[in-house]
Amino acid sequence: MKESASKQQIESILKDYHWMINSIKILRASMKDAGEGLTAQYGDAAGMPKAQGTKTDPVYRECVRRERRFSVIQKYEAKISVIQDRMYLITDDREIEVLHWLLEGKSYRWIAMQMGLSHTHIGRIKDSIVKKMSENVPNVTKGTNDTKLIKHKSAC
C-alpha cells in the first residue's frame, strides 16, 4: 500500500515540479529584503512609541507572514528533493528525455510531438519513470508530508 501512495506522490510532484521551482525562485527573491524598511527611521513616525511585539504590531505581523512564506519554500524544497534525489535511477535515454520535459512543465502531447511518439506512449514512459522512482523508496510519503521543517533563520 505504501508503494502505491509513493507512486501517487511522485506523480503529483512531477506534475507540480515546474511551478514549485518557479515559486521558490520568486519567494526567495521577495524575501531578500526581509525586515528592511519595516519601521520608520525619520520624521514624526520615528519619534512615536513602538508596539512591543503584540499582535497588532505591524512589524510583528510582517514577521509572522514572512515566517509562513519561509515554511512554504521549505515545503516545496522537500517535495522537489524527492524527485531530484531519485533522478539517478532513470538511465534509459527516452525516459531521461521525457523526465526532462515533464520537469519543464510540458504536456504529454507537446513531448510526444517533439519526440515523434504518441501521447499515450509518453504516458507509459512517465509511468515507468514513476515506478522506478517509487520502487526503491518505501517511505516517500512519510518523508515529505510528516517530516518536521528544518530549522531556518528567522526573517525577523
C-alpha positions in Angstrom: 0.0 0.0 0.0 2.9 2.4 0.7 4.2 1.8 -2.7 1.0 3.0 -4.4 1.0 6.0 -2.1 4.5 6.8 -3.0 3.7 6.4 -6.7 0.9 8.8 -6.4 3.0 11.3 -4.5 5.9 11.1 -7.1 3.4 11.5 -9.9 1.9 14.6 -8.2 5.3 16.1 -7.6 6.3 15.5 -11.2 3.1 17.3 -12.3 3.8 20.3 -9.9 7.6 20.4 -10.1 7.8 23.2 -12.7 5.6 25.7 -10.8 7.1 24.8 -7.4 10.6 25.6 -8.8 9.4 28.9 -10.1 7.6 29.7 -6.9 10.8 29.0 -4.9 12.7 31.5 -7.1 10.1 34.2 -6.7 9.6 33.7 -3.0 13.4 33.7 -2.4 13.7 36.9 -4.4 10.8 38.6 -2.5 12.3 37.5 0.9 15.8 39.0 0.3 14.9 42.3 2.0 13.3 40.6 5.0 12.9 43.1 7.7 14.3 46.1 5.9 12.2 49.3 6.0 9.5 47.9 8.3 9.8 50.7 10.8 10.0 54.4 10.3 13.5 55.9 10.7 12.8 59.6 10.1 10.1 62.1 10.7 7.2 62.1 13.2 6.7 58.4 12.9 10.3 57.7 14.1 9.6 59.5 17.4 6.4 57.7 18.1 6.3 54.8 20.6 6.5 51.4 19.0 4.4 48.4 19.8 6.2 45.8 21.7 5.5 42.5 19.9 1.8 42.5 20.2 -0.5 41.0 17.6 -1.5 44.5 16.4 2.2 45.4 15.8 2.7 45.7 12.1 6.3 44.6 12.3 5.3 41.5 14.3 2.6 40.7 11.8 5.0 41.1 8.9 7.5 38.7 10.7 4.7 36.1 11.0 3.8 36.5 7.4 7.4 36.1 6.3 7.9 33.0 8.5 4.9 31.4 6.8 6.5 32.1 3.4 9.8 30.6 4.5 7.8 27.5 5.6 6.2 27.3 2.1 9.6 27.5 0.5 10.9 24.6 2.7 7.8 22.5 1.9 8.3 23.0 -1.9 12.0 22.2 -1.5 11.3 19.0 0.4 8.9 17.9 -2.4 11.3 18.8 -5.2 14.1 16.9 -3.5 12.0 13.7 -3.6 12.4 13.9 -7.4 15.9 15.3 -7.5 17.3 12.6 -5.1 15.9 9.9 -7.4 16.9 11.2 -10.8 19.9 8.9 -10.9 17.5 5.9 -11.1 16.4 7.0 -14.6 19.0 5.7 -17.1 17.1 5.0 -20.3 17.6 7.8 -22.9 13.8 8.1 -23.7 12.9 8.2 -20.0 15.6 10.8 -19.3 14.2 13.0 -22.2 10.6 12.6 -21.0 11.6 13.3 -17.4 13.4 16.5 -18.5 10.4 17.8 -20.4 8.0 16.8 -17.6 10.1 18.8 -15.2 10.0 21.7 -17.5 6.2 21.6 -17.3 5.5 20.3 -20.8 2.3 18.4 -21.7 2.3 14.8 -22.9 1.2 16.0 -26.3 4.0 18.5 -26.6 6.6 16.0 -25.6 5.1 13.4 -28.0 5.3 15.9 -30.9 8.9 16.7 -30.1 9.9 13.0 -29.7 7.8 11.7 -32.6 5.8 9.4 -30.3 2.2 9.2 -29.3 1.0 10.9 -26.2 -0.1 7.6 -24.8 3.4 6.2 -25.2 4.7 9.3 -23.3 2.2 8.4 -20.5 3.6 4.8 -20.4 7.2 6.2 -20.3 6.1 8.5 -17.4 4.6 5.5 -15.6 7.9 3.7 -15.9 9.7 6.7 -14.5 7.3 6.9 -11.6 7.6 3.1 -10.9 11.5 3.3 -10.9 11.5 6.3 -8.6 9.0 4.7 -6.1 10.3 1.2 -6.1 13.5 2.0 -4.2 11.9 4.3 -1.7 9.4 2.7 0.8 8.8 5.9 2.9 8.4 8.6 0.3 5.1 9.7 1.7 6.4 9.8 5.2 9.5 11.8 4.1 7.7 14.8 2.7 4.3 15.1 4.5 5.3 14.2 8.0 8.8 15.4 8.3 9.3 18.5 10.5 10.6 21.5 8.7 14.3 22.1 9.0 15.1 24.9 11.3 15.9 28.1 9.5 17.0 31.6 10.4 14.0 33.8 11.2 13.2 36.6 8.9 13.0 38.9 12.0 
